[in-house]
Amino acid sequence: MIRRPPRSTLFPYTTLFRSGKAIISRQFVEMTKVRIEGLLAAFPKLMNSGKQHTFVETESVRYVYQPLEKLYMLLITTKASNILEDLETLRLFSRVVPEYCKNMEESEIVDNAFNIIFAFDEIVALGYRESVNLAQIRTFVEMDSHEEKVYQAVRQTQERDAKIKMREKAKELQRARQEASKRGVKGPGFGGMGFSGSSGSSFSTPTPVVGDTLSSPDQITIKSFSVASKPSGSSKAMKLGSKGKDVDSFVDQLKSEGEQVINATIPSKGSSAMTKVAPAIQHTEPVQMRIEEKITLLAKRDGGIDNLEVHGLVMIKVTDENFGRIQVQLDNRDEKGIQLQTHPNIDKELFKSKQVIGLKNPAKPFPLNTDVGVLKYRFQTQDESFLPLSINCWPSENGQNGCDVNIEYELEQENMELNDVLISIPLPSGVGGPLIGDCDGEYNHDSRKNILTWSHPVIDVGNKSGSLEFSIGGHPDDFFPVNISFVSKKSYCDLRVIDVVLLDGGNPVKFSNETVFYVERYEIV
């Protein structure tokens, strides 16, 4: 049996100016203040001995130090400790400080003293070195919590739903007051304009989608609300009284939350109280079709994927009331096995038999000037063959306290065309910029965020693979997770709109067709 050598026991750790002034100090075992001050005061005198070493020994302790620009990183240990482990610990301490202090000035170190001390505590606990690397220390100090992210996402969703319901209620109250002021009678209930089905659900609300809402990164809709102004002169029409106060209270609440509210005259019948900012692409066709798909992927650096999930939504927007009663013919060429679900007001049997989207009640039209979600679908797998774009990041240590990193991409779905592809690789801090070797495409180094971005305008079958090589100081774990983003005008699930016809007569209708496939999350961890 061979006896295991004892682990190093550390005394205080401190950062010093060359003049001998201690800026911050952290001790990991019980010691008196007088003892610490005596050890620190003796260090500058020992440095003047002319020895060219990174450590100095006395009768009782060992000083292990490393110059850092104008400072010394000093570690005081017992003489019985392992000098190799002490040097490795000192190097890790030296890499932590630049994480929080870019200029290594005294004022900056004092401002970030607590963050630095918290990082030190992750390296040494109760006098013993912990087995951690720089990436783990960064994660522990930031206290990045997946549960917290999930909670925040749920909370934001709830707040967004509450705002949407409040806007719906405000619009309903406005419509009721407008109808009452015109007719001189009490307005209808708050069911809104037609489209309610026997199932109890309704398309009449201003919510632009059915079920989950997808937001495209290149098209953002901003809503502003028009408030009916009070008519001048006397009126014999019946007034709603308390409902007018409700409208005012809702409007005041919207203003307090930062919504844009415009005072306007009462709109005529058929006009909309909702004003939309023009999107990047303007369509003039009476029927506008849009397919949105978003992908979420979490893959492993050594191969395999934890989860690949794609959510899709088919939306219809009718801008001419003469084309409200229509049917839409889809072409579903999917071979992946997506799960389809129609809105309750859509004729499910018609869709199953003919891939046609039409209303259960053919007498009612689609809502006017509203994006209506009529079909949503979902695909989930752990099969790597379904990846749209595979990334292989291979960092290897070069024996010079650094790594040679090789990263390559390959388009797995050759029928796809990916645009604006960005591959972001995290870099360790405090080691300078990367030395780029071969590079297909363009790259950019953000020294403030410590990120190397590899970009490609287009990746398609003619440009299906590429590679990037660079060298930089660090550990292989420092280059993960790799994040990827892209957009595409082709459907991942191979779903298309091929025709739109009028319900009466079956005449074809001119329509626009837009497809967008984009990334919600795409990570290699």
C-alpha angles and dihedrals in degrees: 000000000000116000114237112241115246120259118250116270112212128208119196124331120210144170115228139190114233086252088065098254113142113227101180130358134188126188124198102191132045111279135151122252091239090055093051094046090050093052092048093047091053095053099076090050092052090050091063092064091094096237116147098219136114091230138047125199130206129180093279111017143031123227113211112186143169128194115240108187103284093356141069122225103213130192120184116200139160118273090243093063124106107266093204092054090046091054092048090050090049092052091052090050089051091053093049097058096060088054088073103020116052097175099036092226123153094241092051092049091050091049091053097036096119094050090049092049091048088053091049090053089057090056099047126029124181090346097307131106116250121220098243137127131215095265092053092048090052091051094047094049093047089047091216106191125191090200090055091051091051091049092049092048092051091047093050090049091052092049091049092050090049091053092049091051091048091052090049091052092048092051092048092052091048092051091048092051092047093051091046093050091050100044100030090231135096111283126241125274123279097269091110127213119337130294101091112140136206089261090071095244121113140207091202098091117098091241101122098214143044115238114337117023120228119202119201118221092223099047123053121175119211117198126207124184126225116215117208111241120224112263117246119242129020124314131196094204120116113262124218094220107187093032090062088055089050090055091050092049091050091049091050090051091050090051091050089054092053099259118148111245120186124197108225141156119270108283121235122252112287095025120116126236090208118086119197129200110238112261124230091266117047117207122195098184116116091235121042121191123196131182117195125188129177127189130210118192134174112182133176123243092228094050135281130073131250094206141347116190131173124190120193136186132190114208133189126202120186115196099175121059090212089068100046096108102065143133125221123214115211129197110212110191095162117143097173097080104249121187113238127202126180126207113264091247092057120092100253096190092051090052094047094050102037107011087242123144112216137144123265088228104049092189092070123073130221114268115273123248093356130117103234122192108221104164132027128183140184138202126189131175146144094214113120092209089075094059111121091206127013122207125199114192113183116180116180129182114251098201093249098091089272145082138244107219124201117185127175138175132207130189105233098183103057093189090064128089114202120200132197093013114189122185111190119198119188116228131203115256127237095032101092128241127324122265104232120215121172116000130180106199127359133313137197129193116212103199093186095056095029092232130138111208119202111194137190124182092208136010114188141136090294092052101029099143140031142156142215127201127191141153128221140148117272147075125291091249090060093074097063145127098042112201125206130191132179144145131221137191092211125083115249090207092047096238118151141176109231105170145009120198137179115255090225109064098351094251114164118254125214109243141169121232123204127176127186127179116184144162124262093172129352115168139163107204 
